Amino acid sequence: MSESSIGIAVTKSLVLHGAIVLTVVAGALFKTDSPHVIELGANEPQEREIIEAVAVDEARVLEQVAQIQNQREEARRAEEARVAELERRAREAEQRRQREQQEARRAEQQRREQESLARAEAERLEQARREAEQRLEAQRLEEERLAEERRQREEQERREEEAARAQAEFERQLREAAEQERAEREQARQRRVLSEVERYQVLIRQTIQRNWLTDPSMRGKSCELRISIARDGFVTNVQIMEGDRAVCESAQAAVLRAGSLPVSEDPDVYREMNNILLRVEPNL
């Protein structure tokens, strides 16, 4: 529906409403006590319906007027947004055009600079080529001289390397022989030390047995002790490691009762037994 059609409809509606209202008001003003007036009063519900219908039509007209106003406002805002968008696009197009012009100028400047650099580089390369050609002959002669010197030096180095390898092989054989001799001596020493340690362990067990107070309940039982011995054989500590409690306590007392235990004067043997782990059991 166009705005002119809506305006005509609104005008007609207002005229009709006014006529109806005037009719109702006139009927109310000329009301009398005659039977004819009373008969007209009987049509009050119909008059109310007419007034209500007029009110409803007027509300619809007002609603349509409000819709038209809203549509006009929305159209105005849409037009403003469209104009703003066109202006934004125009600004962006102008900015792009300016950037493209700047980039074109920069590209042209870079092209000219590159051409200048290329010409300078070509001249430099040509000069370098001529200088290289001039150096080639002298370099060839120098390389021949250096090659001869290198050959003579390599020959000398080869002879020296052969002599060094022979010397190194001789020294290696001497080291292997010395290492083997030391290993054999060490093995012999270890065997001697172990033999001495075993012998002194037997002597220590004998000393413990002599100072051990035992009874038949200890038969078949044993104890492991860690005994710390000073260089002169003095017992500095006895620690129970594992075994029957009664056997361990009596064995510990036997060691403390002995006070001193046999030790070797050989430092290697003493180092192996100054903190000895010994398992003992009573001789019953």
C-alpha positions, 0 to 999 in steps of 0.5 A: 500500500502506498503512502497516498493510499494510506493517507486517503484511507486515514482521512475517510476513517476520521470523517466517518468516525466524526459523523458517528460521534456527532450522531450519538451526541445529538441523540443524547442531547434530544432525549425526552421522557416520551415513549418514542425517546424511551424506544430510542434508549433501547438501542444503547447497546447498538450505539456502544457497538458503533462507538467500539467499532470506531475506536477499533478502526481508529487504533488500526489506523494509528497502528498503520501510521506508526508502521509507516513512520517506522518504515520511513525511519528504516528507509532513512537509516538504510539510505544513510548507511548506503551513502556512507558505504559508497563514501567508504568505498570511494575513499578506499578506491582513492587510497588504492589508486594512490598506493598503486601510483606510489608502487609504480613509481617505486618499481620504476625507480628500482628498475632504473637502479637495478639496470645501473647496478647490472651495468656496473656489475657487468663492467666489474666482471669484465675487468675481473675476467681480464685480470684473471687471465693475466694471473692465470699464467703466473698462477700456473707456473706457481702451481707447478713449483708448489706441486713439486715442493709438495711432492718432495715434502710428501715424500719426506713426510711419508718417510718420517711417518714410516719411521714414526709408525715403526717407533710407535710399534716398538714402544707399543710392544714395550708397553704391552710387555710392561703391562703384561709384567705388571699384570702378572705381578699384580695377579701374584700379589693378589694371590699372595694377599688373598692367601695371607687374608685367608690365613689370618682369617683362620687365626682370627677365628681361632682367637675368637674360639679361644675366648668364646663361651658356648653351650650346646644350644648353639650347635649348628648355628652361626653369626656374621660379624663386621670387625674393625681392627687397628694397625696393631691388631686392637679391635676398635668395633664389632658389629653384628650383621646377621645370624642367631641372636644368642650366637651373635651376642656371645661371638661379639663378646668373645671378640671384645674379650680377646681385645686384639686380633692377629694382623699382618704387617704387610700393608696390602694384607692389612688393607684387605682385613682392617674392616673384615666381614667374618662368619663364625660358628662355635666348635661344639 
